[in-house]
């Protein structure tokens, strides 16, 4: 159940694809998604609380959270303490979750990097930097991403790694977008913005076919293990389809 085993398996699958010429070494996309933890909101209770649950049903007690402000710094799940309360966007319901992150090459949409982090608000950018640092070689590469990656810190770190950030501009952020016309004027920027949407196909497969919409493992290490293993399985299915596409009928 060690995540390192799954990462080595994914690396070997990616290497097979690279030998076949199915992966791009220059153009990538990063993104993250929330994976619902195997823990209920009822288990999200105040840390070090001495209050005992009502005795109406010891196995599934009635709990009333109305009027109580629950935050990750004051509360934690008694079922999975590493899961964090997070929401996909404004107006969406908050759930105990982990953040699954992918680095996908833009050639055939194969997953070349996978990281599962706690959903702490910066997990997507932190995981993206970790995966970009692992790209082999010193050649210039590009990385596409959504508006969530349009921060001065992320853009600066990308440039330090000789990575050109082709992330979507977020003009509503304080101070304006960190991406200016020097980047957006190139045709490659528009191509990256088109190709980055293909990463949603990976997330869709992982949540439906690989059954990761709601996790069945607890703790970030085990979640990272099963998430990475599922990514390797996705690549194997994708590679099988690529072989079928070039074989004569």
N, C-alpha and C positions, 0 to 999 in steps of 0.2 A: 504493500500500500504506500510505497515511497514515491513521491511525485517525480523524483529524479529518474526513475525507471521509465515512466511515461514520457518524459521529455527526451530521453535518449531514443525511445521508439519513434517519436515524432521526428526527431532529427534524422534518423535513418530513412524514414519514408520520404522526407523532403530531399535527402541526398539522392535517392533513387530517381525522383522526379527531375532533379537538376541534371543528372547524367543523361536523361532522355531529352533534355532541352525544353522541358515544359515549364520552367520557372524563369521569371525575370530577375535579374540581379541589380536592376536600377530603379524600378518603379514599384512602390508599395502603398498600402492603405492601412490605417489603424482605426480602431473603434472599440467600444466596449458596450456591454449590455448587462442589465441586472438579471441575476439568477435567484429565484425565490428560495430561501433557506428552508430546511426541514424543521421548522419551528413555528409555532403559532404566536399571534400577537398577544394572546393571553399569558404567554410565558415571559413577555417583555416587562419586567418589573423593576422597581427601584433597587439600586445596588445597596447591599447590606441592610435591607429592610427587615425589621423584626416582626412586621405585621403577618399574622397567620391567615391563610385563606379561609373563607367560610366553610363550615362543615356540612353544607347541604349535599355536596357530592365530592368526596375526597379525590376521586380520580379526575374529575372535570368540574372544578368549582365555578360558581358564578362570580364573575369579576366585572365591576362597573368602572370604566375608565373615563366617564364623562366628566369634563372639567379639569382633568389632570393633564398637565403638560409633560409629555414624554420625549426625552432627548437621549441621544447616544452617550452623552457624557454623564448622565445621571441614572440611566436605566440600562439593563442588559437582559438578554434572554437566559432563563434558567435552563433551557433545553440546549441552546447553542450559543454560548457567550460570545463567540467570535462573529456572529452575524450582526449586521448593522441595519438600523431602520433607514430606508431610503425610498425615494419616489422617482419615477421616470421623468416627471416634469410638473409644472404648476397645475394644480387642480387634480392631479392623479393621487390615488390612494397610496399611502406609505406601507411598505412591507419589509419584513426582515429579509435581507438579501446579501448576496455576494456580487462582486463585479467581475464578469468574465471578459477578457480582453484578447483581441486578435491582431496579428500582423499578417496581412495577406498580400501576396505578390499580384501585380496587375495583369500578368500575361494570361494565365488560365484560372486565376482565382483560387490558387492553392494556399493553404494556411502554412506559413513558415515560422510563426511564433505564437505562443499561447501562454497567458498568465491569468490566474484567478487571484484577485485581491479582495480585501475587505472593502465594502462600499463606503468609503470615507469622504467622498466628495472630490478627491483629486486622484482617485485610483486610475482613471483612464489615462491621464497624462503621465502619471508615474510609471504605469505599465508600458506605455508607448515608448518612453525613454529607455527603459530597461531592454525592450526588444530591439529597438533601433541600435543600441550599443553592440548588439550581438551580430549585426550584419557584417559578413566577412568582406575584407578588401578595403582599400582606401579611395575607391572611385566615388564620384559624386552620385548621390541617389536622390529621389524625390519621395515624399510621403504625403498622401492625401488624407483628409480628415474633415469632420464636421465643424460647426462653429464652436463647439466646446473646447477645441484645441487652439483657438485663436486667442492666445494669451501671450504677453510679452516674454514671460519666462520660458514657455515651451518653444516659441519661435527662436529665441536666442540660443537655447540648448541644442535645437536642431542644427542651427548654423555652426555651432561649435563642433558638431559631429560630422560636418560636411554633408548634411542632409538638407535639401531644399524643401521647406514646408509649403506644400500645396493645400493648405487647409482653407475651408470656407471662411469668408470674411464676416465678422460679427461687428457691424457698424454701431450696434447699440451698446457695446461695452464702454465703460468709462475710458475716455481718452481715444476712442475710435479703434479701428482694427489694427492689429500688429502686422498685417500683410498689406503692402502697398503696391503701387503700379509696377514697380520693378519686377515683381513676381507675377502679377495677374496678366501682364501684357504678353507673356509668352504663350504660344499655342499649347504647350505641355500642361499649363495650369488648367485649362478647360478640359483637357483629356483626363487629367487626374480627378477632377470633380465629377466627371461622368463615370469613370471606372470605380470610384470609391463606393458607389451604391451597391456594387456586387458583393460587398462584405455582408450585406443583409441576408444574402442567400445562405451564407455560412451559418449565421446566427439562427435563421429559420430552420435549417436542417438539424442543428445541435439541439434546439428546443423541442422539435417535434419528433424526428426520427430517433435521435439519441436520448430523448426523454429528459432533457436538462431544464425544461421550463420550471419544474419544481425539483429541487435537489433531493437526493436520498442519502447524502453523506453530510456529516457535521464537522466543522473545523476547516480552516482555510487550507491546510495541507492536503486533506483528503478531497476537498472540492477541487483544488488545483490538479490533483492526480486524475480524477475522473474527467474533468474538463479537457485536459491535455490529451488523454487517451481517446476521447471522443473526437477531438480534432484530427488525430492520426487516422481514425476510421473514416472521417469525412474525406481526407485526402486519398485514401485507398479507393473509395467509391468514385471519386472524381477522376482518378488516374485510370481506373477501369473504363470509364466512359470515354476518356481521351484515346485509349487504345482502340476501342470499338469504332471511333470516328475515323481512324486512319486505315483500318483493315478493309479490304475489298469485300463487297457484299457477296 
